């Protein structure tokens, strides 16, 4: 299985689509979507939700198509930046698997929309490493993080990730580090100006004020089952990362720097787990783990036992979707 997704075959995209459909069929049958997930601090998500409120099937269809777009974008980003092989769909395969591990994840929720913009921001930061004039890339990264926060507000903390990541990418001057922050502030300035001119500005300010007033780290999103699942994936990724036998692959400085940026992103992903009511609906950690696991699968030496483990795990995930329904 691993060697198949390392190669380049047109049939791979059909298989990935069928795999995604198989994960989502139970959700379309049950057709259970939260009625109202809007918030005063998520204006972009609110617009999308209002456009789709005429039918829960519309919300599910939008989420499903967005997940497929994210998977293709994720695969393209990893391929372009040599985190996985130049051919193949290993990134897309791992992304679809981890982002659809449980029945809880296969629905319409704010972070699902925010993830699209986070991927775009990640791509811009990757491109900074070799850029002679990275200013525009950094400005776009800040804008994408702002748009992500307008769908899932806690993701605004990723602007600090961009700030800290730039020295790792050999772009550590304070001037360059402030450009993403400028992009974020400029985006919010445009939004606030629009609301001031055409909307209810005082209500908007009150909404943000209430959010910050109630802000606190919480473990309410954790439960025993989700902790066991996340711990299992994290341990598997660590074992692959340090003992996967990929040392024969000569990692360039650029690839090592980008993987360090990914590990830094994992720190922020852990922090974000303490926001919200369910860690499975805050999938940044699963995205980071997708990068690490796809990276290791792409350059794994002996794939025998790993293939058996991956096949068994994939069957268990499908069994959970259709029979066990544990999460």
C-alpha positions as CSV (number, residue, x, y, z in Angstrom):
1,X,0.0,0.0,0.0
2,X,2.8,2.5,0.9
3,X,4.8,1.8,-2.2
4,X,1.6,2.2,-4.3
5,X,0.9,5.7,-3.1
6,X,4.5,6.6,-3.6
7,X,4.1,6.1,-7.3
8,X,2.2,8.2,-9.8
9,X,-0.9,6.5,-11.2
10,X,-4.1,8.2,-12.3
11,X,-6.1,5.5,-10.5
12,X,-4.7,6.8,-7.2
13,X,-7.0,9.8,-7.3
14,X,-10.0,7.6,-8.0
15,X,-9.1,5.4,-5.0
16,X,-8.6,8.5,-2.7
17,X,-12.0,9.8,-3.8
18,X,-13.7,6.4,-3.1
19,X,-11.9,6.2,0.2
20,X,-13.2,9.6,1.2
21,X,-16.7,8.8,0.0
22,X,-16.7,5.6,2.1
23,X,-15.8,7.6,5.2
24,X,-18.6,10.1,4.6
25,X,-21.5,7.8,3.6
26,X,-22.6,7.1,7.2
27,X,-22.7,10.9,7.9
28,X,-24.9,11.5,4.8
29,X,-27.2,8.7,5.8
30,X,-27.5,10.0,9.4
31,X,-27.5,13.7,8.2
32,X,-26.7,15.1,11.6
33,X,-25.2,18.5,11.5
34,X,-25.0,21.1,14.4
35,X,-27.9,23.5,13.8
36,X,-26.1,26.8,14.6
37,X,-22.3,27.1,15.0
38,X,-22.1,30.8,14.4
39,X,-20.1,33.1,16.7
40,X,-19.5,36.9,16.8
41,X,-15.8,36.2,16.3
42,X,-16.2,34.0,13.2
43,X,-17.7,36.3,10.6
44,X,-16.4,34.4,7.5
45,X,-17.7,31.1,8.8
46,X,-21.0,32.7,9.7
47,X,-21.5,33.8,6.1
48,X,-20.8,30.3,4.8
49,X,-23.1,28.8,7.3
50,X,-26.0,31.2,6.4
51,X,-25.6,30.4,2.7
52,X,-25.9,26.7,3.5
53,X,-28.5,26.7,6.2
54,X,-31.3,25.7,3.8
55,X,-30.3,22.1,4.1
56,X,-28.0,19.9,6.3
57,X,-27.1,18.0,3.2
58,X,-25.7,21.2,1.6
59,X,-23.5,21.7,4.7
60,X,-22.3,18.1,4.5
61,X,-21.7,18.3,0.8
62,X,-19.7,21.5,1.2
63,X,-17.6,20.0,4.0
64,X,-16.9,16.9,2.0
65,X,-15.9,18.8,-1.1
66,X,-13.7,21.1,0.9
67,X,-12.0,18.2,2.6
68,X,-11.2,16.7,-0.8
69,X,-9.8,20.1,-2.0
70,X,-7.8,20.3,1.2
71,X,-6.4,16.8,0.6
72,X,-5.3,17.7,-3.0
73,X,-3.8,21.0,-1.8
74,X,-2.1,19.3,1.1
75,X,-0.6,16.7,-1.3
76,X,0.5,19.4,-3.8
77,X,2.2,21.5,-1.0
78,X,4.1,18.5,0.3
79,X,5.2,17.4,-3.1
80,X,6.3,20.9,-4.2
81,X,8.4,21.3,-1.1
82,X,9.9,17.8,-1.3
83,X,8.5,16.7,2.0
84,X,7.2,13.7,0.1
85,X,8.3,12.3,-3.2
86,X,7.9,14.4,-6.3
87,X,5.3,11.9,-7.6
88,X,2.5,10.1,-5.9
89,X,-0.3,10.9,-3.6
90,X,1.1,9.8,-0.2
91,X,0.3,13.2,1.4
92,X,-3.4,13.1,0.2
93,X,-3.8,9.5,1.4
94,X,-2.5,10.2,4.9
95,X,-4.5,13.5,5.1
96,X,-7.8,11.8,4.2
97,X,-7.1,9.0,6.7
98,X,-6.3,11.2,9.7
99,X,-8.8,13.9,9.0
100,X,-11.6,11.3,8.8
101,X,-10.6,9.0,11.6
102,X,-13.9,9.2,13.5
103,X,-17.6,9.8,12.8
104,X,-17.2,13.0,14.9
105,X,-14.8,14.5,12.3
106,X,-16.9,13.8,9.2
107,X,-19.2,16.8,9.4
108,X,-19.4,20.6,8.9
109,X,-17.6,22.5,11.6
110,X,-15.6,25.8,11.8
111,X,-12.1,24.4,11.9
112,X,-12.8,22.4,8.7
113,X,-13.2,25.8,6.9
114,X,-10.3,27.4,8.6
115,X,-8.0,24.6,7.7
116,X,-8.1,25.6,4.0
117,X,-6.6,29.0,4.8
118,X,-4.1,27.5,7.3
119,X,-2.8,25.3,4.4
120,X,-2.4,28.3,2.2
121,X,-0.5,30.1,5.0
122,X,1.8,27.0,5.4
123,X,2.5,27.0,1.7
124,X,3.5,30.7,1.8
125,X,5.9,30.1,4.7
126,X,7.5,27.1,3.0
127,X,8.1,29.3,-0.1
128,X,9.9,31.9,2.0
129,X,13.0,29.7,2.5
130,X,14.2,30.1,-1.1
131,X,12.6,33.5,-1.9
132,X,14.9,36.4,-2.6
133,X,12.1,38.9,-1.8
134,X,9.8,37.2,0.6
135,X,7.8,40.2,1.6
136,X,4.7,39.4,-0.5
137,X,4.7,35.8,0.6
138,X,4.8,36.9,4.2
139,X,2.0,39.4,3.7
140,X,-0.2,36.7,2.1
141,X,0.6,34.3,5.0
142,X,-0.7,36.9,7.5
143,X,-3.8,37.5,5.4
144,X,-4.5,33.7,5.3
145,X,-4.1,33.4,9.0
146,X,-6.5,36.3,9.5
147,X,-9.1,34.6,7.2
148,X,-8.6,31.3,9.1
149,X,-9.3,33.1,12.4
150,X,-12.5,34.5,10.9
151,X,-13.6,30.9,10.6
152,X,-12.1,29.5,13.8
153,X,-10.9,32.4,16.0
154,X,-8.4,30.6,18.2
155,X,-6.3,29.9,15.1
156,X,-5.3,33.6,15.3
157,X,-2.5,32.4,17.6
158,X,-0.8,31.0,14.5
159,X,0.5,34.5,13.7
160,X,2.9,33.9,16.6
161,X,3.9,30.6,14.9
162,X,4.7,32.6,11.7
163,X,6.7,35.1,13.7
164,X,8.8,32.4,15.4
165,X,9.2,30.2,12.3
166,X,10.9,32.8,10.2
167,X,14.4,32.6,11.8
168,X,14.2,28.8,11.2
169,X,13.6,29.6,7.5
170,X,16.6,31.9,7.4
171,X,14.4,35.1,7.3
172,X,14.8,36.2,10.9
173,X,15.0,40.0,10.6
174,X,12.4,41.9,12.7
175,X,11.2,43.7,9.7
176,X,10.3,40.5,7.9
177,X,8.8,39.0,11.1
178,X,6.4,41.9,11.4
179,X,5.1,41.6,7.8
180,X,2.7,38.6,8.5
181,X,1.4,40.6,11.6
182,X,0.8,43.6,9.2
183,X,-1.1,41.3,6.8
184,X,-3.3,40.1,9.7
185,X,-4.0,43.6,11.1
186,X,-4.7,45.0,7.6
187,X,-7.3,42.2,7.0
188,X,-9.0,42.9,10.3
189,X,-8.8,46.7,9.6
190,X,-10.8,46.1,6.4
191,X,-13.3,44.0,8.2
192,X,-13.8,46.4,11.1
193,X,-14.1,49.3,8.6
194,X,-16.8,47.5,6.7
195,X,-18.8,46.7,9.8
196,X,-18.3,50.3,11.1
197,X,-19.8,51.7,7.8
198,X,-22.5,49.1,7.0
199,X,-23.1,47.0,10.1
200,X,-23.5,47.0,13.9
201,X,-20.1,48.0,15.0
202,X,-20.9,48.1,18.7
203,X,-22.4,44.6,18.7
204,X,-19.3,43.3,16.9
205,X,-17.0,44.9,19.5
206,X,-19.1,43.5,22.3
207,X,-18.9,40.0,20.7
208,X,-15.1,40.1,20.7
209,X,-15.0,41.5,24.2
210,X,-17.3,38.7,25.5
211,X,-15.0,36.1,23.8
212,X,-11.9,37.4,25.4
213,X,-13.7,37.9,28.8
214,X,-14.6,34.2,28.8
215,X,-11.3,33.0,27.4
216,X,-9.7,30.3,29.4
217,X,-7.8,27.1,28.8
218,X,-10.0,24.0,29.4
219,X,-9.8,20.3,29.3
220,X,-13.5,20.0,28.6
221,X,-12.8,18.9,25.0
222,X,-10.9,15.8,26.2
223,X,-12.3,12.5,27.0
224,X,-10.7,9.1,27.5
225,X,-11.5,7.7,24.0
226,X,-10.2,10.8,22.2
227,X,-7.0,10.9,24.4
228,X,-6.3,7.3,23.6
229,X,-6.8,7.8,19.9
230,X,-4.6,10.9,19.7
231,X,-1.9,9.4,21.9
232,X,-1.8,6.3,19.6
233,X,-1.4,8.4,16.5
234,X,1.3,10.6,18.2
235,X,3.3,7.6,19.4
236,X,3.0,6.0,16.0
237,X,4.3,9.2,14.4
238,X,7.2,9.4,16.8
239,X,8.2,5.8,16.2
240,X,8.1,6.4,12.5
241,X,10.0,9.7,12.8
242,X,12.9,8.3,14.9
243,X,12.9,4.7,13.9
244,X,11.4,4.5,10.4
245,X,14.6,3.7,8.6
246,X,14.5,6.7,6.3
247,X,18.0,7.7,7.1
248,X,19.1,6.6,3.6
249,X,17.3,9.6,2.2
250,X,19.7,12.6,2.2
251,X,17.6,15.4,3.6
252,X,18.4,18.8,2.3
253,X,18.8,21.8,4.6
254,X,15.5,23.2,3.1
255,X,13.6,20.0,3.9
256,X,15.0,19.8,7.4
257,X,14.1,23.5,8.0
258,X,10.6,22.9,6.8
259,X,10.2,19.9,9.0
260,X,11.4,21.9,12.0
261,X,8.7,24.5,11.2
262,X,6.2,21.6,11.2
263,X,7.4,20.5,14.6
264,X,7.0,24.1,15.9
265,X,3.5,24.1,14.5
266,X,2.8,21.0,16.6
267,X,3.5,23.0,19.7
268,X,0.8,25.5,18.7
269,X,-1.5,22.6,17.8
270,X,-1.2,21.2,21.3
271,X,-2.0,24.6,22.7
272,X,-5.1,24.8,20.5
273,X,-6.4,21.5,21.9
274,X,-7.3,23.3,25.1
275,X,-9.9,25.4,23.2
276,X,-13.4,24.2,22.3
277,X,-15.6,21.3,23.4
278,X,-14.0,18.5,21.4
279,X,-10.4,18.0,20.4
280,X,-11.5,16.0,17.4
281,X,-13.1,19.1,16.0
282,X,-9.9,21.0,16.3
283,X,-7.9,19.1,13.8
284,X,-4.6,21.1,13.5
285,X,-2.8,18.4,15.4
286,X,-4.1,15.8,12.9
287,X,-2.8,18.0,10.1
288,X,0.6,18.2,11.6
289,X,0.7,14.5,12.2
290,X,-0.3,14.0,8.6
291,X,2.8,15.9,7.5
292,X,5.1,13.9,9.7
293,X,3.6,10.5,8.8
294,X,3.4,11.2,5.1
295,X,7.1,12.3,5.2
296,X,8.2,9.1,6.9
297,X,6.0,6.8,4.7
298,X,7.6,8.5,1.6
299,X,11.1,7.5,2.5
300,X,10.6,4.4,4.6
301,X,13.0,1.7,3.9
302,X,11.4,-1.6,4.8
303,X,7.6,-1.3,4.4
304,X,6.6,-4.9,5.2
305,X,5.4,-4.7,8.8
306,X,4.3,-1.1,8.4
307,X,2.1,-2.1,5.5
308,X,0.4,-4.8,7.6
309,X,-0.1,-2.3,10.5
310,X,-1.5,0.4,8.2
311,X,-3.9,-2.1,6.5
312,X,-5.2,-3.3,9.9
313,X,-5.5,0.3,11.1
314,X,-7.4,1.3,8.0
315,X,-9.8,-1.6,8.4
316,X,-10.4,-0.6,12.1
317,X,-11.2,3.0,11.1
318,X,-13.8,1.8,8.5
319,X,-15.2,-0.6,11.1
320,X,-15.6,2.2,13.6
321,X,-17.4,4.3,11.0
322,X,-19.9,1.6,10.1
323,X,-20.2,-0.7,13.1
324,X,-18.5,0.3,16.4
325,X,-19.1,4.1,16.2
326,X,-16.9,4.6,19.3
327,X,-16.0,8.2,18.4
